[in-house]
Amino acid sequence: MNDGVCKRSPPGFLSNRKTSAAGSHISMLYSYTRASDAVIPIVFTANRVGPADMTTAAWGAGAYGLSSMLTGVRFTDEMIENGEADRLCREISPVYFVNEDTVPSVFAYAGNDPIVTKGNRTAMEKVFRDTFGENGNHYKYIFYPLSGHGLLLDPVCEELYYKALYDYCETYFGY
C-alpha cells in the first residue's frame, strides 16, 4: 500500500527534520525480533530510510562488506561460497523477521536515495503487504519520490509521515 506518492509541495515549506537510517535499522531489528521481551512495551516502530534488507538482493555484492562491518565478522570467500555470509546478512535484516506478530510500523523511503538502495524500500513494502494486506491498518508506508536520503524534497510527504506518526501515537500511546 503506497499511502503517499506526493505530487506537489506547498509554497514556502522548508523542513529542518533529520533522518537516522542507522537508528531506524536498529529500531526495526530490535522491535521485530525482541518486542515480546522488551522491558518497556514496544507498541510500534517508525523508520525513515532505514536499511531493512542487508542481503545481496538489496545491496548487490556490497552487502558483504556492509554486513561484515555491522556483524563484526570478517566475511571470507569460503563463507560467501558456503552460504554463511548470506545467513549472517539475513540475521541483521529486519525484513526477515516480519510476521503476523510484528509491531505496527510507519516507514518512509526516498525515490532518489543514493545511500539506502531501492531494494530496501521494495523489500519493506512487499513483506508488509504480503503479511498484512493492503488495508494499511498495521503499517503506513510513505514514499518520497523526489527526495534523496535526507527526505528533504517532498514536504507534502513529510506532512503525511508526521501525521501518520502522530496518529500512531494517539492510537498506541493514547495521546
N, C-alpha and C positions, 0 to 999 in steps of 0.2 A: 504494500500500500504506500503510495507516494503522496503524502499529505501536503507537500509544499514545494512544487516546482513553481518558483516565483518568476513572474514576467516583468514586473515593474517595481520601481522603488519610489517612495515618497520624496519630494524635493527637500533638500536640506538635511536629510537624515545622515548622521555620522555615528559610527559605532566605535567605542573605545574598549569593547569587551575583548578579552584574550581567550585563547583556546589552550587546552593542555591535552595533547594527543597521548602523551605518556601516562598522565594521570587517568585519562579515560580508559586506556588499555588496562591499567592496574585495577581500576574500579570495576570494570566489566569482568575481568578474570576472577577477582575475589567474589563479586556478587553472584556470578554464575556457578561458582564451584563451592562456595562456603556460606551462602546466605543462611542456611539452617543452623550453622554452628556459630554464627556471629554473636558476640556479647550484646551488641546493640542491634536490634532488628533492622534488617535491610528490607525496605519495602519497595524501592525502585532504584534504578540507576540512570544516570544521564551521561551521555557520551557526545563529545564534539571531536570529530575526525580521529577517533581512537583506532589504532591498529587492532583489527579484530581477527584477522586470519594471517598467521605468521608463516604459512606454508608457501611452497613454490607456486601454488595455484594463484596466489595473490601477488607475490613479490618476484617471481622468477627465481633465477639462481641466487639472487641477492638475499633470499630468505635464509640461507645457511649462515652467511656472515652475521646478519642481524640477530638471528635466533641464537647463534653461538655467543654473541655478546650478552644477550638477555639471560641465557641459562648459565653462563659461566663455564660452559663445556666447549672445548676446542673440537670442532667437527673435523673428523678425518675423512679421507677418501673411502676408507673401509666403512665408516658409519653411514656415509651417503649411499654407498652401494648396497649395504645390507638393510637399509630402511630405518636404522636407528636415528639418523638425523631427522627424517620425516616425522618419526614418532615424537621426538623432542619438540619439533616445531608445532605439532598439534597440541602438545601439553601446555603450551603458552598461548594458545589461540582461543580466545573467548567463544568464537562461533561453534567450536566443537563441544561446548558444554551447555548449549541452549537446549532446553527440553520443556516439557509441559509444566515443570515446577520452577522455571526461571522467573526471577522477579521482573515486574514490568519495566520497560525501558523506553527512554526518549533518546533518539540518536540523530546526529546531523553529520552529513558528509558533503564535500565540495566537488563540483564538476571539474575543476581545474587544479586539483591538489597535486603538486609535484613531489610531495613527500609521502603521504599515505595513499597508496595506489588504489585505483578503481576497484580492484579485486576485493578490497576490504569492504567497501560500501555495498557491492553487489552480494557478497557473502552474507553480510548482516541482514540486508533486506530479504534475501532468499530464505535464510534459516528462520527468521521470524515469521515470514509469510507462510512457509511450509508448516511451521509448528503451531501458529496461532490463527492462521487465515488472514483474510483481507480486512476484517472488520475494524482493526485498529484499537480494540479495547485493551490489549495487553502491551501495545507498543505504539510509538509515534515516530515516524521517520520524516525528517525534514531534509530535503535536498536543495543545496545552494548551487545552482547551475553555473553562475558566473564566477564564483569565488575560488580562491586558492586555499592553501592550508589555514590561513587566518580567518576565513569566513567573513571577509570584510566587504564584499561587493554585492551582497544581496540583503539589504536592510529589511525588506518585507519578510524574507525567510527568517531573519534574526528575530523579528517580532513574533512570527509563528513559533519559533523554537522556545522563546521565553514565555509565551502564552501557554504552550504545552507544559513547560516546566512548572509554571505557577498552578496550572490545572492539576498536575500530578501531586504537587504539594498539598493542595486542598483535598484531593481525593485520598491520598495515602497518609498524610500527616494531620488532616483535619483542620488546616488553617490556610 
